[in-house]
């Protein structure tokens, strides 16, 4: 038996990329990974966290992992001097979608403080009532409601609301929202309300972009 050869063989084995690693990274490139949505990949990620971080770091990405909340995603590093192309697209949000996200995050904070439940469930009417406090009255409520539904649809597409199967117009607020609307946003929320109200000069915002009016 050759101890040196055995040692080299052991080192080579340890240096090999775990076979699950490519699958985990590929899944993360497709979007947010939820523990409840893909338990097998999630467990592989938990066992390969350091390897995944090292792998994506070469590409200028960070792994954002919240084991307690059950989600993970990749985020481009904010490095102005980097020459690497941006692999994770930056989304530009309209004013009204941004406002809706902030209001949902605020509701989640209140929910976490006052409830022992984990899942925040809201109906479309709950969302309408929540937003109504931050918009002026309109003579065309039907058009206002149509616009709000469009904003809700956009938030669903972004992955921050998930429509519940078998329950009409009922949504779960995805807990990953906490990672995108952080504590600083919430601390500054009251100070920004004056600007929000000034912008909301029409149905859900006269300051809305052309995208909003489509």
Secondary structure, DSSP 8 states (H G I E B T S, - for coil): --HHHHHHHHHHHHHS--TTHHHHHHHHHTS-EETTT-HHHHHHHHHTHHHHHHHHHTTTEEEEEETTTTEEEEEE---TT--S--SS------HHHHHHHHHHHHHHHHHHHH-S-S--EEEHHHHHHHHHTTS---S-HHHHHHHHHHHHHHHHHHTSEEE-TTSTTEEEE-TTHHHHS-HHHHHTHHHHHHHHHHH--STT-TT--HHHH-
